[in-house]
Amino acid sequence: MTEPGASTFARLLREHLRSGVIHVDDSVLVQFAGTFDEEVCAEVGLTSCTFVNIAPDSPSSAIEGAAVDAHDMPYPSGSFDHVVGHSGLHHCSRPHEALHEMYRIARKTVLFVENQDSAAMRLATRAGVVSWHELQAVVAGDYVSGGVDGTGVPNFVYRWTRRELAKAVAAYDPAYDVPIEVHTEWNLGAERAASRVLQERLGLSDQKARRVFARGQRMLNRVASRQGNIFGATIRKDLARVHPWMATPTSMKR
């Protein structure tokens, strides 16, 4: 099953490659990597990728070997041009700390795709259409992986907002104004767990559900993409500018 936001992840990578933000031979650390990530990176043409995962032996991971702690990565600061990941931060017990590690390791950009904490998603959670905890991944991991920090405990689905991300990055690097590009959208694929709940409540067949969700997704993205369930962000360390009150001869360079 394709992870939520997977298509967004692939599309953002392509856009950054077309615009020159990322070059095909740049060094890229792919965090929370699985088979899909390897396929996407090869498809878009990235040639220098390192793939790591917090649960390398889980069914969804193509990585073999020792698990890498997302909260304490074994890489020097600025050791990769870009650090990217999709649908992984919400599996971390300390998502802000894990994002900080991605930020620390990156020289140029951090790209991640997660779930958004929008007003619409909060209403959907209260209505029982989506859950605060992710159970299916643990079931797929035979109850020993797929949850928080790669364990068999279902993780809380941490959802992001623009303001929250801006505050986190400002705390990570307070001497600099670091631009952040945010992309939000609706992804209502019929294979999604939330879509399955709606399908059952509405009594739709699989074929009809796919048509209904595709049509609904197009309409929602035309009129209310900012309320979408998907949150994609690129943190542009390459465009960071020192704050005026830090502008001294010794602080102008990173």
N, C-alpha and C positions, 0 to 999 in steps of 0.2 A: 504493500500500500504506500502510495506517495505521501510524504509528510506534508502537513499544512505549510504553505508558503514556499514549497519547493520550486514551483514555476516562477514565483517572484524572485527567488534567489538566482536562478539561472538567467532571468531577464535582466536583473540589475548588473550581474557580471558582464553580460554582453554589452549593455549600455556603457559601462565604464571602460570596456575594451575599445568600443567605437569612439568614445570621446577622448581617449588617451590617458584617462585617470589611472588605468592599469595597462601595462604592456604584457604581451604574451610571455616574455622571458623574465618578468619580475619574479622574485621569490615570494611564494604564497604559503602561509601556514593555514591549513584547513582544519579547524577545530570541530569536534563532534562529528567526525567524518564517517560516512558509510558508503555503500556501493553507489548510491545515487550521486554523492558528491564527487566520487572518482569519475563517474561517467560524464557529469556536467563539466568538470574542469577539462577533461579531454575533448569534449565536444566543442567548447568555446575556444580551445586552442592554448590553454595555459600549459607551459612546458616545464615549470620549476616549482612543483607543489610538494609539500610535506603534509601527510595526512596523519592526524592523531585523534584519539577518542578516549573518553573517560571510562568506557566499557568496551574494550577491544574485542572481547569474545562474545558480545551480544549478537543475536540473530541479524540485527539491522546494520551491523558494522562490518566493513571490509578490512578492518585493521586487525593485525595479529600482534601479540606481544603484551608487554606490561601496560597497565592502565596509566594514563597521564592525568594527574590531578589538575583540573581546570582552574583551581584556586591558587595553585603554586606551580606554574609551568617551568620546566627545566631548560629555559632558553634565556640568554642575555637580553637586556633591554635593546630594542631596535634591531633585532637580529633577522627580521623578515620585512620585506617591502610592504606586504599586506597580510592581515590576519582576517579570515572570513569564517563564517559558520551559520548554519540555519537549523532552527528547531532544536537547539541544544542548551541555551542558557536557562530555559525553564526546567531543565533536569538538574540544575545545580542547586545545592543547599544555600549557597551565597552568590546569587546571580550578579550582584554589583561587583563583587570581588573577582568573579570569573571574567566579567567584562573588563575590569581594570587590568587583568593579566593580558587580555587580548590587546588592549590599548598600549600597555607597556612594551610588548614585544614588537608592535608594528612601527615601522618607520614612516609610512606614508598614509595608509588608510586602514580603518577597521570597518568591515561590512558584516552586518548580521540581519537575519530575518527571524522574527518571533511573533507572538500574539500581541494584539493591541488591547489596552484597557480603555475602551471607549464606552460612552454612555449606552450605546446599543448593545455592546457585549455584556455590560453589567446587567442590563434588563434580561438578556438571553440567559444569563447564569441564574438569575432569580427565578426565571420561568422553568428552569430545569432542562433547557435545550442544550446548553453546554455545561461542563462541570468545572469546579475549581481544582479537581485532582485528576490526574491522567492514569486511568486503570488499564486501558487496552495495551499499552506498551509493556506493562509488567506481565500481562497474560501472554503476549507474544514472546516475552523473554523467559517463559516457563517458570515465572514467579521468583526468579533469582537475579534478574537484571531488567533494565528498561525503565527503572524508577529514579528516585533522587540519587545523584552521584553514581549512577550506574548500578544501584542495588535493586533488590526486589520490593522496596517500599515505594508505593505510588507517589509520584512527585506532585507538589502543588504547582499548578500552571501559572507561573508568574507572567503577567501581562504588562506591557510598557506604555508610557505616554511620552509625548514630545518633551513636556516640561521636566519630567523625571529624568529623561536621558540628558537633557541640557544641564541640569544640576549635577548629575553624576560626573559628566565630562569636565565641568568647571571645577569640581572638587579634585579630580584626578590631576589636572594640570592648571592650577590657578593663576600662573603667571601669563597664560596665553588665552587668547580668544580663538577657540577652535570651531570652525564651521561644521555644522551637522546637516546632512541632507536626509530628509525623511520621506518615505513613500508608504502610503497606506492604501489598502484595497480590500474588497470582499473576495473571499475564496470559499464558495459554497458547493464544491464538488460533491457529487452524490455519494462518493465513498467516504466522506467525512463522517465522524461519529455523530456530530450534531445534526447533519443532514439525515442520517439514518433515523434519528429520533423523530424529526419532523416527518419523514417519509412514513413511518409507522403510524404517527398520529393522524396524518392526512389520508392514510390508506392508499398510497400511490404505488404502482408497480415500479420496478427498477428502471425500465425504459422511460416511463412518464416522469419519474423523479429526476432523471438526468436532464430531460428537456426543461422541466420546471425550474430546476436549480440553475441551469445555464442561463435561462432567460432572466431569472431573478437577479443573478449575479451581474449580468450586463446592465440591467436597469439600476441596481444599487450603486454600481461604480460610476454611472453617469451622474447621479444626483447626490450621492452621500458616501463617496469613497473615503472621506476623512473619518467616518465612523466605522470603517471596515475592521474585520477581525485580524487582518495581517498588518504587521508593522515591520517595515524594512528601513534600515538606517545605515548611512555611510558617514563615519567620523573622519573628517579631512585633516589629519595631522599635517599633511603637506601644505595646507593653506593657513596654518596657524600663524597668528600675529601676536607679538608681545603686547601686553597692555601698556598704554602710555605711561602709567605710573611705575612700570618696571623698566622703562627705556633708559638704560644706562649703558656705557661702553662695554661693560662685562656681561650684561644680560641680553644683548641683542641677538646672540647666537644660541642655538640649541646645543 
